[in-house]
Amino acid sequence: MKRTQYLVGILVLVIIITFPGCDMDYSQSKMPKRPEIDENFYKLSIEAINQSIEKSPFNAEAYYKKARLLNNLKNYKSARINIEKAISLDQGNADYCFFLAENQFKNGEFKASLEAALKAESMGVDTPALNHLLANLYLRQRQLVKAIAYNSRALYADKSGLNYFQRGEILLADRDTTAAIRQFRTSLELDTTHGAAYDHLTKLYIAIKNADSAQLYLDKHRALDPANLKIWFDQGILYRLRKQDDSAKMIYRSIIREDSLAARSMVKMSELHFDNYRNDSATYYAEKALSIRENLKGAMLMQGKILGRRRYFGWARKKFEEILAIDSTYQPAKAALIQLGRRQNYFRRLERQREENQQIEILKPKKIKPE
């Protein structure tokens, strides 16, 4: 990334040097520069509003404007204090109520956010932004009928990539993956920079084992964000899907080298070693992952599988049951328990056959050699 920025900087410098007089005729009468909208700009604006508040401490609009500026600085807690002050001074302002709902959503206070959003709606707010927020809130509650209704209202007024992406998320929650894929693709037609849409499409195509389509969207996502280790993690999964285990191993090793806390990549390394019957290495990576994330189900699953392979059936069963106590819906642990039972039965049959053969040997009459 730094190398790319450096090359772009060099290119700009070359253009300036090569064409030094390209706007010479206008150099004496340039328009004033528009102020750069950066952190300093917001801070200066906040200072100006603070002076206004000192002169007029009961001006609700000043607190509202300050809250919006703090929100742009991602200082959501301070924004919250100011929007609540604005509402206390002007309780009938629907815009203030809507902003409070947005702020609460960003702070993870979803129940309170829903109450504020519905209040804003009852006060007459009917904007794509409010409907989008309500759809998100109902999606979080798994009230998908309401979520799709508010999303439809948002889309009716604003056919944006963001709203099509939201529809894809709702359809995905409703397990309609085919329709969800269509919506995510539509969202990217309208906004080619939406990384979450690329991420969803990559994972959905991996899930249905369509490696070519998954690779297409992963490559586009990586072009947007080449240093994102999560994208490289998915590349490793794709290599596994294509049976290119050596390439997958190189990817996961690189991720772990870059991020020593990359527990999921350690689980993938454990899986790779397990599939190649390197049980000690598989154990090492599973335990390393668990030292970082104590209840990481994938790592616990690998421990159980290794124990089962080594015929420690009781310990393996206990490990799978421990996973299901954490998450009773975790299908890989359920499948592993079934597989473990089959493996136990297989070895029991072998043991019975061995014992029966020994009995036959004991009971078999001895042959007497003629003298």
Salt bridges, closest charged atoms under 4 A:
ASP23 OD2 - LYS30 NZ 3.89
GLU39 OE2 - LYS43 NZ 2.94
GLU84 OE2 - ARG80 NE 2.86
GLU109 OE2 - ARG80 NH1 2.71
GLU121 OE2 - ARG153 NH1 3.31
ASP126 OD1 - ARG153 NH2 3.34
GLU169 OE2 - HIS200 NE2 3.70
ASP199 OD1 - LYS203 NZ 2.73
ASP212 OD1 - ARG242 NH2 3.39
ASP219 OD1 - ARG222 NH2 2.88
ASP234 OD2 - LYS203 NZ 2.80
ASP245 OD2 - ARG240 NH1 3.41
GLU271 OE1 - LYS268 NZ 3.42
ASP275 OD2 - ARG240 NH2 2.72
ASP280 OD1 - ARG310 NH2 2.61
GLU322 OE1 - LYS319 NZ 3.80
ASP327 OD2 - LYS297 NZ 2.73
GLU351 OE2 - ARG354 NH2 2.40
GLU361 OE2 - LYS364 NZ 3.63
